Amino acid sequence: MSKYMIDHGKYVIHRTRFVTDQCAHKQIIIEDQQFLVSAAEYEGLIALGYNLCIHCH
Ligand SMILES: [Zn+2]
């Protein structure tokens, strides 16, 4: 399972391994960050309407 970095401010899911500068991940506030590894959590966020980042997916 990949690791993901979740931007809860913008509702975007980044793939930690493939994050680029274009992801503007350094602008994600710490409070809005969450790292997750479980497929269930990932599916849950998708179901909530989170978007996959186009730069690292
Ligand atoms: Zn990204």
N, CA, C, O and the ligand as a Tripos MOL2 file, in Angstrom:
@<TRIPOS>MOLECULE
protein
  229   227    58     0     0
PROTEIN
NO_CHARGES

@<TRIPOS>ATOM
      1 N           0.8550   -1.2000    0.0000 N.3       1 MET1
      2 CA          0.0000    0.0000    0.0000 C.3       1 MET1
      3 C           0.8820    1.2380    0.0000 C.2       1 MET1
      4 O           1.8310    1.3450    0.7770 O.2       1 MET1
      5 N           0.5560    2.1530   -0.8700 N.am      2 SER2
      6 CA          1.3040    3.4020   -0.9190 C.3       2 SER2
      7 C           0.9730    4.2780    0.2700 C.2       2 SER2
      8 O          -0.0280    4.0900    0.9620 O.2       2 SER2
      9 N           1.8450    5.2340    0.4770 N.am      3 LYS3
     10 CA          1.5410    6.2360    1.4960 C.3       3 LYS3
     11 C           0.9480    7.4440    0.7960 C.2       3 LYS3
     12 O           1.3670    7.8230   -0.2970 O.2       3 LYS3
     13 N          -0.0100    8.0230    1.4370 N.am      4 TYR4
     14 CA         -0.6570    9.1880    0.8610 C.3       4 TYR4
     15 C          -0.5830   10.3590    1.8130 C.2       4 TYR4
     16 O          -0.5900   10.1970    3.0340 O.2       4 TYR4
     17 N          -0.5130   11.5400    1.2330 N.am      5 MET5
     18 CA         -0.5590   12.7480    2.0310 C.3       5 MET5
     19 C          -1.8680   13.4510    1.7000 C.2       5 MET5
     20 O          -2.1250   13.8120    0.5510 O.2       5 MET5
     21 N          -2.6640   13.6330    2.6980 N.am      6 ILE6
     22 CA         -3.9840   14.1970    2.4870 C.3       6 ILE6
     23 C          -3.9950   15.6780    2.8210 C.2       6 ILE6
     24 O          -3.5550   16.0850    3.8960 O.2       6 ILE6
     25 N          -4.4960   16.4740    1.8990 N.am      7 ASP7
     26 CA         -4.6880   17.8950    2.1540 C.3       7 ASP7
     27 C          -6.1580   18.1050    2.4820 C.2       7 ASP7
     28 O          -7.0120   18.1600    1.5980 O.2       7 ASP7
     29 N          -6.4250   18.2210    3.7660 N.am      8 HIS8
     30 CA         -7.8170   18.3730    4.1820 C.3       8 HIS8
     31 C          -8.3310   19.7920    3.9500 C.2       8 HIS8
     32 O          -9.5300   20.0480    4.0640 O.2       8 HIS8
     33 N          -7.4370   20.7010    3.6290 N.am      9 GLY9
     34 CA         -7.8670   22.0560    3.3340 C.3       9 GLY9
     35 C          -8.4510   22.1410    1.9280 C.2       9 GLY9
     36 O          -9.4500   22.8190    1.6870 O.2       9 GLY9
     37 N          -7.7870   21.4210    0.9960 N.am     10 LYS10
     38 CA         -8.2160   21.4700   -0.4050 C.3      10 LYS10
     39 C          -8.8940   20.1800   -0.8450 C.2      10 LYS10
     40 O          -9.3410   20.0640   -1.9860 O.2      10 LYS10
     41 N          -8.9700   19.2050    0.0700 N.am     11 TYR11
     42 CA         -9.5900   17.9170   -0.2440 C.3      11 TYR11
     43 C          -8.8950   17.2270   -1.4110 C.2      11 TYR11
     44 O          -9.5230   16.7690   -2.3650 O.2      11 TYR11
     45 N          -7.5770   17.1730   -1.2920 N.am     12 VAL12
     46 CA         -6.7890   16.5390   -2.3360 C.3      12 VAL12
     47 C          -5.9180   15.4420   -1.7280 C.2      12 VAL12
     48 O          -5.3750   15.5950   -0.6340 O.2      12 VAL12
     49 N          -5.7950   14.3360   -2.4550 N.am     13 ILE13
     50 CA         -4.9690   13.2180   -2.0140 C.3      13 ILE13
     51 C          -3.7050   13.1710   -2.8630 C.2      13 ILE13
     52 O          -3.7700   13.0530   -4.0870 O.2      13 ILE13
     53 N          -2.5490   13.2640   -2.1940 N.am     14 HIS14
     54 CA         -1.2690   13.1610   -2.8900 C.3      14 HIS14
     55 C          -0.6400   11.8080   -2.5940 C.2      14 HIS14
     56 O          -0.8500   11.2240   -1.5310 O.2      14 HIS14
     57 N           0.1360   11.3260   -3.5560 N.am     15 ARG15
     58 CA          0.9010   10.1050   -3.3010 C.3      15 ARG15
     59 C           2.2870   10.5440   -2.8520 C.2      15 ARG15
     60 O           3.0390   11.1580   -3.6100 O.2      15 ARG15
     61 N           2.6070   10.2200   -1.6160 N.am     16 THR16
     62 CA          3.8260   10.7070   -0.9860 C.3      16 THR16
     63 C           5.0770   10.4710   -1.8340 C.2      16 THR16
     64 O           5.9350   11.3480   -1.9370 O.2      16 THR16
     65 N           5.1790    9.2950   -2.4340 N.am     17 ARG17
     66 CA          6.3790    8.9550   -3.2060 C.3      17 ARG17
     67 C           6.5330    9.7940   -4.4650 C.2      17 ARG17
     68 O           7.6440    9.9900   -4.9560 O.2      17 ARG17
     69 N           5.4100   10.2890   -4.9870 N.am     18 PHE18
     70 CA          5.4570   10.9670   -6.2740 C.3      18 PHE18
     71 C           5.1750   12.4580   -6.1940 C.2      18 PHE18
     72 O           5.0080   13.1290   -7.2130 O.2      18 PHE18
     73 N           5.1240   12.9660   -4.9700 N.am     19 VAL19
     74 CA          4.8510   14.3870   -4.7900 C.3      19 VAL19
     75 C           5.9130   15.2350   -5.4930 C.2      19 VAL19
     76 O           7.1080   14.9620   -5.3760 O.2      19 VAL19
     77 N           5.4850   16.2400   -6.2050 N.am     20 THR20
     78 CA          6.3980   17.1540   -6.8790 C.3      20 THR20
     79 C           6.1400   18.5660   -6.3690 C.2      20 THR20
     80 O           5.2160   18.8060   -5.5920 O.2      20 THR20
     81 N           6.9760   19.4930   -6.8240 N.am     21 ASP21
     82 CA          6.7830   20.8850   -6.4180 C.3      21 ASP21
     83 C           5.4340   21.4100   -6.8890 C.2      21 ASP21
     84 O           4.8430   22.2980   -6.2750 O.2      21 ASP21
     85 N           4.9600   20.8330   -8.0010 N.am     22 GLN22
     86 CA          3.6800   21.2860   -8.5440 C.3      22 GLN22
     87 C           2.5100   20.9860   -7.6130 C.2      22 GLN22
     88 O           1.4470   21.5990   -7.7040 O.2      22 GLN22
     89 N           2.7270   20.0530   -6.7390 N.am     23 CYS23
     90 CA          1.6720   19.7150   -5.7810 C.3      23 CYS23
     91 C           1.4760   20.8150   -4.7470 C.2      23 CYS23
     92 O           0.4660   20.8530   -4.0440 O.2      23 CYS23
     93 N           2.4560   21.7080   -4.6640 N.am     24 ALA24
     94 CA          2.3960   22.7870   -3.6770 C.3      24 ALA24
     95 C           2.1780   22.2260   -2.2800 C.2      24 ALA24
     96 O           1.4830   22.8160   -1.4530 O.2      24 ALA24
     97 N           2.7970   21.0580   -2.0360 N.am     25 HIS25
     98 CA          2.5640   20.3970   -0.7570 C.3      25 HIS25
     99 C           3.1590   21.1540    0.4160 C.2      25 HIS25
    100 O           2.7300   20.9950    1.5590 O.2      25 HIS25
    101 N           4.1690   21.9950    0.1120 N.am     26 LYS26
    102 CA          4.7660   22.7570    1.2130 C.3      26 LYS26
    103 C           3.8370   23.8410    1.7140 C.2      26 LYS26
    104 O           4.0470   24.4190    2.7810 O.2      26 LYS26
    105 N           2.8010   24.1100    0.9260 N.am     27 GLN27
    106 CA          1.8430   25.1290    1.3450 C.3      27 GLN27
    107 C           0.6890   24.5290    2.1320 C.2      27 GLN27
    108 O          -0.1800   25.2420    2.6340 O.2      27 GLN27
    109 N           0.6960   23.2200    2.2280 N.am     28 ILE28
    110 CA         -0.3590   22.5750    3.0040 C.3      28 ILE28
    111 C          -0.0700   22.7980    4.4860 C.2      28 ILE28
    112 O           1.0130   22.4720    4.9740 O.2      28 ILE28
    113 N          -1.0190   23.3390    5.1710 N.am     29 ILE29
    114 CA         -0.8170   23.6040    6.5880 C.3      29 ILE29
    115 C          -0.7230   22.2830    7.3320 C.2      29 ILE29
    116 O          -1.4260   21.3250    7.0120 O.2      29 ILE29
    117 N           0.1400   22.2420    8.3110 N.am     30 ILE30
    118 CA          0.3590   21.0030    9.0530 C.3      30 ILE30
    119 C          -0.9610   20.4170    9.5700 C.2      30 ILE30
    120 O          -1.1830   19.2080    9.5160 O.2      30 ILE30
    121 N          -1.8050   21.2810   10.0590 N.am     31 GLU31
    122 CA         -3.0770   20.8030   10.6050 C.3      31 GLU31
    123 C          -3.9350   20.1130    9.5510 C.2      31 GLU31
    124 O          -4.7690   19.2650    9.8670 O.2      31 GLU31
    125 N          -3.7160   20.4920    8.2890 N.am     32 ASP32
    126 CA         -4.5250   19.9320    7.2120 C.3      32 ASP32
    127 C          -3.8950   18.6930    6.5980 C.2      32 ASP32
    128 O          -4.4580   18.0860    5.6870 O.2      32 ASP32
    129 N          -2.7230   18.3220    7.1030 N.am     33 GLN33
    130 CA         -2.0370   17.1570    6.5630 C.3      33 GLN33
    131 C          -2.3970   15.9040    7.3330 C.2      33 GLN33
    132 O          -2.5870   15.9290    8.5490 O.2      33 GLN33
    133 N          -2.4840   14.8250    6.6080 N.am     34 GLN34
    134 CA         -2.6370   13.5500    7.2670 C.3      34 GLN34
    135 C          -1.9940   12.5030    6.3690 C.2      34 GLN34
    136 O          -2.1980   12.4960    5.1550 O.2      34 GLN34
    137 N          -1.2150   11.6220    6.9850 N.am     35 PHE35
    138 CA         -0.6090   10.5570    6.2120 C.3      35 PHE35
    139 C          -1.4080    9.2960    6.4690 C.2      35 PHE35
    140 O          -1.7220    8.9740    7.6150 O.2      35 PHE35
    141 N          -1.7280    8.5990    5.4280 N.am     36 LEU36
    142 CA         -2.4760    7.3790    5.6590 C.3      36 LEU36
    143 C          -1.9370    6.2460    4.8010 C.2      36 LEU36
    144 O          -1.3440    6.4730    3.7460 O.2      36 LEU36
    145 N          -2.1470    5.0560    5.2590 N.am     37 VAL37
    146 CA         -1.6190    3.8950    4.5670 C.3      37 VAL37
    147 C          -2.6910    2.8550    4.2950 C.2      37 VAL37
    148 O          -2.4930    1.9770    3.4560 O.2      37 VAL37
    149 N          -3.8080    2.9320    4.9750 N.am     38 SER38
    150 CA         -4.7810    1.8650    4.8180 C.3      38 SER38
    151 C          -5.7080    2.1010    3.6350 C.2      38 SER38
    152 O          -6.1570    3.2210    3.3930 O.2      38 SER38
    153 N          -5.9850    1.0320    2.9060 N.am     39 ALA39
    154 CA         -6.8540    1.1210    1.7340 C.3      39 ALA39
    155 C          -8.2470    1.5730    2.1330 C.2      39 ALA39
    156 O          -8.9090    2.2860    1.3790 O.2      39 ALA39
    157 N          -8.6900    1.1730    3.2920 N.am     40 ALA40
    158 CA        -10.0270    1.5270    3.7440 C.3      40 ALA40
    159 C         -10.1500    3.0390    3.9350 C.2      40 ALA40
    160 O         -11.1470    3.6490    3.5510 O.2      40 ALA40
    161 N          -9.1170    3.6260    4.5350 N.am     41 GLU41
    162 CA         -9.1380    5.0830    4.7320 C.3      41 GLU41
    163 C          -9.1440    5.7950    3.3800 C.2      41 GLU41
    164 O          -9.8680    6.7680    3.1680 O.2      41 GLU41
    165 N          -8.3220    5.2840    2.4820 N.am     42 TYR42
    166 CA         -8.2140    5.8630    1.1430 C.3      42 TYR42
    167 C          -9.5680    5.8350    0.4450 C.2      42 TYR42
    168 O         -10.0300    6.8490   -0.0790 O.2      42 TYR42
    169 N         -10.1950    4.6710    0.4460 N.am     43 GLU43
    170 CA        -11.5120    4.5300   -0.1870 C.3      43 GLU43
    171 C         -12.5310    5.4410    0.4820 C.2      43 GLU43
    172 O         -13.4050    6.0030   -0.1780 O.2      43 GLU43
    173 N         -12.4100    5.5810    1.7890 N.am     44 GLY44
    174 CA        -13.3230    6.4230    2.5320 C.3      44 GLY44
    175 C         -13.2440    7.8770    2.0940 C.2      44 GLY44
    176 O         -14.2600    8.5600    1.9620 O.2      44 GLY44
    177 N         -12.0070    8.3410    1.8700 N.am     45 LEU45
    178 CA        -11.8280    9.7300    1.4560 C.3      45 LEU45
    179 C         -12.3560    9.9440    0.0420 C.2      45 LEU45
    180 O         -12.9560   10.9770   -0.2540 O.2      45 LEU45
    181 N         -12.1310    8.9600   -0.8300 N.am     46 ILE46
    182 CA        -12.6580    9.0490   -2.1970 C.3      46 ILE46
    183 C         -14.1730    9.1590   -2.1440 C.2      46 ILE46
    184 O         -14.7810    9.9510   -2.8640 O.2      46 ILE46
    185 N         -14.7680    8.3520   -1.2820 N.am     47 ALA47
    186 CA        -16.2220    8.3480   -1.1510 C.3      47 ALA47
    187 C         -16.7290    9.6980   -0.6510 C.2      47 ALA47
    188 O         -17.8510   10.1010   -0.9580 O.2      47 ALA47
    189 N         -15.8920   10.3920    0.1230 N.am     48 LEU48
    190 CA        -16.2760   11.6980    0.6410 C.3      48 LEU48
    191 C         -16.1170   12.8020   -0.4080 C.2      48 LEU48
    192 O         -16.5180   13.9460   -0.1930 O.2      48 LEU48
    193 N         -15.5280   12.4370   -1.5360 N.am     49 GLY49
    194 CA        -15.3850   13.4190   -2.6120 C.3      49 GLY49
    195 C         -14.0090   14.0410   -2.7160 C.2      49 GLY49
    196 O         -13.8350   15.0430   -3.4100 O.2      49 GLY49
    197 N         -13.0120   13.4550   -2.0270 N.am     50 TYR50
    198 CA        -11.6510   13.9570   -2.1520 C.3      50 TYR50
    199 C         -11.1420   13.6700   -3.5600 C.2      50 TYR50
    200 O         -11.4970   12.6620   -4.1710 O.2      50 TYR50
    201 N         -10.3050   14.5740   -4.0620 N.am     51 ASN51
    202 CA         -9.7820   14.4420   -5.4100 C.3      51 ASN51
    203 C          -8.3520   13.9180   -5.4010 C.2      51 ASN51
    204 O          -7.5800   14.2050   -4.4860 O.2      51 ASN51
    205 N          -8.0100   13.1460   -6.4300 N.am     52 LEU52
    206 CA         -6.6420   12.6760   -6.5760 C.3      52 LEU52
    207 C          -5.8460   13.7870   -7.2520 C.2      52 LEU52
    208 O          -6.2740   14.3400   -8.2650 O.2      52 LEU52
    209 N          -4.6920   14.1090   -6.6900 N.am     53 CYS53
    210 CA         -3.8580   15.1550   -7.2720 C.3      53 CYS53
    211 C          -3.3870   14.7250   -8.6590 C.2      53 CYS53
    212 O          -2.9000   13.6090   -8.8410 O.2      53 CYS53
    213 N          -3.5370   15.6180   -9.6320 N.am     54 ILE54
    214 CA         -3.1830   15.2570  -11.0060 C.3      54 ILE54
    215 C          -1.6680   15.2130  -11.1980 C.2      54 ILE54
    216 O          -1.1840   14.6250  -12.1650 O.2      54 ILE54
    217 N          -0.9220   15.8260  -10.2900 N.am     55 HIS55
    218 CA          0.5210   15.8890  -10.4620 C.3      55 HIS55
    219 C           1.2270   14.6300   -9.9980 C.2      55 HIS55
    220 O           2.2890   14.2930  -10.5230 O.2      55 HIS55
    221 N           0.6700   13.9350   -9.0380 N.am     56 CYS56
    222 CA          1.3790   12.7790   -8.4900 C.3      56 CYS56
    223 C           0.5690   11.4860   -8.6130 C.2      56 CYS56
    224 O           0.9260   10.4820   -7.9960 O.2      56 CYS56
    225 N          -0.4780   11.4900   -9.3710 N.am     57 HIS57
    226 CA         -1.2220   10.2630   -9.6100 C.3      57 HIS57
    227 C          -1.1220    9.8260  -11.0720 C.2      57 HIS57
    228 O          -1.6930    8.8040  -11.4510 O.2      57 HIS57
    229 ZN          0.2110   15.8320   -5.6240 Zn       58 ZN58
@<TRIPOS>BOND
     1     1     2 1
     2     2     3 1
     3     3     4 2
     4     3     5 am
     5     5     6 1
     6     6     7 1
     7     7     8 2
     8     7     9 am
     9     9    10 1
    10    10    11 1
    11    11    12 2
    12    11    13 am
    13    13    14 1
    14    14    15 1
    15    15    16 2
    16    15    17 am
    17    17    18 1
    18    18    19 1
    19    19    20 2
    20    19    21 am
    21    21    22 1
    22    22    23 1
    23    23    24 2
    24    23    25 am
    25    25    26 1
    26    26    27 1
    27    27    28 2
    28    27    29 am
    29    29    30 1
    30    30    31 1
    31    31    32 2
    32    31    33 am
    33    33    34 1
    34    34    35 1
    35    35    36 2
    36    35    37 am
    37    37    38 1
    38    38    39 1
    39    39    40 2
    40    39    41 am
    41    41    42 1
    42    42    43 1
    43    43    44 2
    44    43    45 am
    45    45    46 1
    46    46    47 1
    47    47    48 2
    48    47    49 am
    49    49    50 1
    50    50    51 1
    51    51    52 2
    52    51    53 am
    53    53    54 1
    54    54    55 1
    55    55    56 2
    56    55    57 am
    57    57    58 1
    58    58    59 1
    59    59    60 2
    60    59    61 am
    61    61    62 1
    62    62    63 1
    63    63    64 2
    64    63    65 am
    65    65    66 1
    66    66    67 1
    67    67    68 2
    68    67    69 am
    69    69    70 1
    70    70    71 1
    71    71    72 2
    72    71    73 am
    73    73    74 1
    74    74    75 1
    75    75    76 2
    76    75    77 am
    77    77    78 1
    78    78    79 1
    79    79    80 2
    80    79    81 am
    81    81    82 1
    82    82    83 1
    83    83    84 2
    84    83    85 am
    85    85    86 1
    86    86    87 1
    87    87    88 2
    88    87    89 am
    89    89    90 1
    90    90    91 1
    91    91    92 2
    92    91    93 am
    93    93    94 1
    94    94    95 1
    95    95    96 2
    96    95    97 am
    97    97    98 1
    98    98    99 1
    99    99   100 2
   100    99   101 am
   101   101   102 1
   102   102   103 1
   103   103   104 2
   104   103   105 am
   105   105   106 1
   106   106   107 1
   107   107   108 2
   108   107   109 am
   109   109   110 1
   110   110   111 1
   111   111   112 2
   112   111   113 am
   113   113   114 1
   114   114   115 1
   115   115   116 2
   116   115   117 am
   117   117   118 1
   118   118   119 1
   119   119   120 2
   120   119   121 am
   121   121   122 1
   122   122   123 1
   123   123   124 2
   124   123   125 am
   125   125   126 1
   126   126   127 1
   127   127   128 2
   128   127   129 am
   129   129   130 1
   130   130   131 1
   131   131   132 2
   132   131   133 am
   133   133   134 1
   134   134   135 1
   135   135   136 2
   136   135   137 am
   137   137   138 1
   138   138   139 1
   139   139   140 2
   140   139   141 am
   141   141   142 1
   142   142   143 1
   143   143   144 2
   144   143   145 am
   145   145   146 1
   146   146   147 1
   147   147   148 2
   148   147   149 am
   149   149   150 1
   150   150   151 1
   151   151   152 2
   152   151   153 am
   153   153   154 1
   154   154   155 1
   155   155   156 2
   156   155   157 am
   157   157   158 1
   158   158   159 1
   159   159   160 2
   160   159   161 am
   161   161   162 1
   162   162   163 1
   163   163   164 2
   164   163   165 am
   165   165   166 1
   166   166   167 1
   167   167   168 2
   168   167   169 am
   169   169   170 1
   170   170   171 1
   171   171   172 2
   172   171   173 am
   173   173   174 1
   174   174   175 1
   175   175   176 2
   176   175   177 am
   177   177   178 1
   178   178   179 1
   179   179   180 2
   180   179   181 am
   181   181   182 1
   182   182   183 1
   183   183   184 2
   184   183   185 am
   185   185   186 1
   186   186   187 1
   187   187   188 2
   188   187   189 am
   189   189   190 1
   190   190   191 1
   191   191   192 2
   192   191   193 am
   193   193   194 1
   194   194   195 1
   195   195   196 2
   196   195   197 am
   197   197   198 1
   198   198   199 1
   199   199   200 2
   200   199   201 am
   201   201   202 1
   202   202   203 1
   203   203   204 2
   204   203   205 am
   205   205   206 1
   206   206   207 1
   207   207   208 2
   208   207   209 am
   209   209   210 1
   210   210   211 1
   211   211   212 2
   212   211   213 am
   213   213   214 1
   214   214   215 1
   215   215   216 2
   216   215   217 am
   217   217   218 1
   218   218   219 1
   219   219   220 2
   220   219   221 am
   221   221   222 1
   222   222   223 1
   223   223   224 2
   224   223   225 am
   225   225   226 1
   226   226   227 1
   227   227   228 2
@<TRIPOS>SUBSTRUCTURE
     1 MET1         2 RESIDUE 1 A MET
     2 SER2         6 RESIDUE 1 A SER
     3 LYS3        10 RESIDUE 1 A LYS
     4 TYR4        14 RESIDUE 1 A TYR
     5 MET5        18 RESIDUE 1 A MET
     6 ILE6        22 RESIDUE 1 A ILE
     7 ASP7        26 RESIDUE 1 A ASP
     8 HIS8        30 RESIDUE 1 A HIS
     9 GLY9        34 RESIDUE 1 A GLY
    10 LYS10       38 RESIDUE 1 A LYS
    11 TYR11       42 RESIDUE 1 A TYR
    12 VAL12       46 RESIDUE 1 A VAL
    13 ILE13       50 RESIDUE 1 A ILE
    14 HIS14       54 RESIDUE 1 A HIS
    15 ARG15       58 RESIDUE 1 A ARG
    16 THR16       62 RESIDUE 1 A THR
    17 ARG17       66 RESIDUE 1 A ARG
    18 PHE18       70 RESIDUE 1 A PHE
    19 VAL19       74 RESIDUE 1 A VAL
    20 THR20       78 RESIDUE 1 A THR
    21 ASP21       82 RESIDUE 1 A ASP
    22 GLN22       86 RESIDUE 1 A GLN
    23 CYS23       90 RESIDUE 1 A CYS
    24 ALA24       94 RESIDUE 1 A ALA
    25 HIS25       98 RESIDUE 1 A HIS
    26 LYS26      102 RESIDUE 1 A LYS
    27 GLN27      106 RESIDUE 1 A GLN
    28 ILE28      110 RESIDUE 1 A ILE
    29 ILE29      114 RESIDUE 1 A ILE
    30 ILE30      118 RESIDUE 1 A ILE
    31 GLU31      122 RESIDUE 1 A GLU
    32 ASP32      126 RESIDUE 1 A ASP
    33 GLN33      130 RESIDUE 1 A GLN
    34 GLN34      134 RESIDUE 1 A GLN
    35 PHE35      138 RESIDUE 1 A PHE
    36 LEU36      142 RESIDUE 1 A LEU
    37 VAL37      146 RESIDUE 1 A VAL
    38 SER38      150 RESIDUE 1 A SER
    39 ALA39      154 RESIDUE 1 A ALA
    40 ALA40      158 RESIDUE 1 A ALA
    41 GLU41      162 RESIDUE 1 A GLU
    42 TYR42      166 RESIDUE 1 A TYR
    43 GLU43      170 RESIDUE 1 A GLU
    44 GLY44      174 RESIDUE 1 A GLY
    45 LEU45      178 RESIDUE 1 A LEU
    46 ILE46      182 RESIDUE 1 A ILE
    47 ALA47      186 RESIDUE 1 A ALA
    48 LEU48      190 RESIDUE 1 A LEU
    49 GLY49      194 RESIDUE 1 A GLY
    50 TYR50      198 RESIDUE 1 A TYR
    51 ASN51      202 RESIDUE 1 A ASN
    52 LEU52      206 RESIDUE 1 A LEU
    53 CYS53      210 RESIDUE 1 A CYS
    54 ILE54      214 RESIDUE 1 A ILE
    55 HIS55      218 RESIDUE 1 A HIS
    56 CYS56      222 RESIDUE 1 A CYS
    57 HIS57      226 RESIDUE 1 A HIS
    58 ZN58       229 GROUP 0 **** ****
